[in-house]
Amino acid sequence: MAKKKPATNPSNPPPERTSRPSRKRPASAAAPFHDAVAEFERTLERAARPGGGEHYVLRLYVTGSTARSTAAIANIRTLCERFLSGRYDLEIIDVYQQPVLAQGDQIIAAPTLIKKLPFPLRKVVGDLSNLDRVLMGLDLRPRPAS
């Protein structure tokens, strides 16, 4: 059965449609999004700094002050000063003290080095004593042809 439209009565016109009042978000709700965008833009600017190449953002996850963790810290600092002098940010994170960060980056073994920038993201697991392997992981040395 078809539904019939009601007849319009000229003496009683239908009400005029008005637009709904706009609902503006409070400034506090927009701030986290804006902060995330600003942080992303700052990260991209750091990655594209002039001065001899790309800027590297590295994160090294360690487990306390074990021998492997201490060796990994010494190895990555030496490598960064030798190959990335002035072009890197290195953050060292103890998974015992900050397990949430390790979980967020899906760390299942330590020490683990993560290259966040420049893209693509790469992970190198171990004490970072194998220089060629670490350089390939950071894309500082071309991979051998297979």
Legacy VTK file of the C-alpha trace (Angstrom):
# vtk DataFile Version 3.0
C-alpha trace
ASCII
DATASET POLYDATA
POINTS 146 float
0.000 0.000 0.000
1.412 3.353 -1.043
1.705 6.009 1.580
-0.107 9.208 0.650
1.338 12.633 1.288
-0.829 14.811 3.465
-2.487 17.637 1.650
-1.100 21.060 2.417
-3.524 23.541 3.828
-2.904 27.107 2.572
-4.154 28.568 5.835
-1.726 26.377 7.838
1.604 26.193 5.935
4.218 23.666 7.043
6.843 25.042 9.408
9.996 26.364 7.774
13.028 24.263 8.210
15.842 25.834 10.093
19.358 24.596 10.400
20.463 23.074 13.652
22.631 25.195 15.859
26.277 24.375 15.355
27.903 22.347 18.078
31.404 23.526 18.614
33.857 21.348 20.430
35.485 22.813 23.463
39.070 23.933 22.926
40.317 21.190 25.219
38.899 18.489 22.912
40.711 19.853 19.853
44.028 20.385 21.637
45.243 16.735 21.720
44.709 16.382 17.979
46.486 19.664 17.310
49.378 18.653 19.567
49.760 15.347 17.712
49.863 17.142 14.368
52.425 19.640 15.656
54.596 16.824 17.050
54.396 14.959 13.728
55.420 18.094 11.812
58.365 18.692 14.176
59.476 15.091 13.669
59.339 15.467 9.896
61.311 18.723 10.074
63.987 17.033 12.193
64.147 14.188 9.692
64.675 16.539 6.752
67.308 18.813 8.300
69.975 19.981 5.918
73.585 19.322 6.726
74.878 16.188 5.147
71.978 13.787 5.110
68.916 12.600 6.875
68.371 12.879 10.603
68.028 9.554 12.418
65.672 8.917 15.323
66.801 5.789 17.173
65.448 3.984 20.205
67.471 1.323 22.051
65.635 -1.001 24.417
67.815 -2.614 27.095
67.249 -4.785 30.174
68.834 -3.046 33.146
72.621 -2.903 33.391
73.431 -6.372 32.087
76.629 -7.025 30.145
74.736 -7.241 26.820
72.844 -4.010 27.528
76.035 -2.162 28.463
77.774 -3.475 25.326
74.825 -2.457 23.131
74.814 1.078 24.564
78.570 1.469 24.016
78.369 -0.002 20.488
75.487 2.203 19.319
77.031 5.365 20.757
80.328 4.619 18.987
78.536 3.814 15.733
76.376 6.954 15.883
79.337 9.252 16.531
81.316 7.630 13.727
78.611 7.471 11.033
75.851 9.894 12.106
77.711 12.637 13.924
75.242 15.419 14.713
72.436 13.771 12.729
70.777 11.529 15.281
68.599 11.400 18.375
69.213 8.332 20.540
66.783 7.343 23.265
67.800 4.512 25.607
64.893 2.787 27.342
65.124 0.219 30.135
62.259 -2.224 29.636
62.152 -2.893 33.387
61.512 0.777 34.132
59.226 1.558 31.173
57.443 -1.649 30.130
54.593 0.258 28.462
56.960 1.707 25.842
58.422 -1.733 25.169
54.946 -3.174 24.763
53.949 -0.340 22.417
56.944 -1.012 20.150
56.358 -4.785 20.389
59.739 -5.567 21.918
60.148 -9.286 22.613
63.943 -9.418 23.051
66.533 -7.011 24.374
68.731 -5.273 23.484
66.733 -4.101 20.468
67.507 -1.031 18.370
64.643 0.598 16.481
65.229 3.077 13.675
62.087 5.228 13.689
63.272 7.785 11.135
64.089 7.946 8.296
61.513 5.501 7.055
61.167 2.540 6.764
61.148 1.501 10.408
63.786 -1.135 11.148
64.661 -3.294 14.160
68.048 -4.793 15.005
68.213 -7.292 17.876
71.403 -8.084 19.791
74.349 -6.289 21.351
75.056 -4.418 18.068
78.635 -5.710 17.880
78.313 -6.810 14.217
79.017 -3.463 12.519
77.974 -4.512 8.993
74.656 -5.911 10.210
73.853 -2.765 12.198
74.813 -0.474 9.301
72.556 -2.458 6.956
69.759 -2.313 9.533
70.089 1.472 9.672
70.276 1.680 5.844
73.743 3.232 6.053
75.266 0.478 3.932
73.635 -1.148 0.913
72.388 -4.690 1.303
74.379 -7.331 -0.608
72.774 -8.580 -3.808
71.213 -12.018 -3.414
LINES 1 147
146 0 1 2 3 4 5 6 7 8 9 10 11 12 13 14 15 16 17 18 19 20 21 22 23 24 25 26 27 28 29 30 31 32 33 34 35 36 37 38 39 40 41 42 43 44 45 46 47 48 49 50 51 52 53 54 55 56 57 58 59 60 61 62 63 64 65 66 67 68 69 70 71 72 73 74 75 76 77 78 79 80 81 82 83 84 85 86 87 88 89 90 91 92 93 94 95 96 97 98 99 100 101 102 103 104 105 106 107 108 109 110 111 112 113 114 115 116 117 118 119 120 121 122 123 124 125 126 127 128 129 130 131 132 133 134 135 136 137 138 139 140 141 142 143 144 145
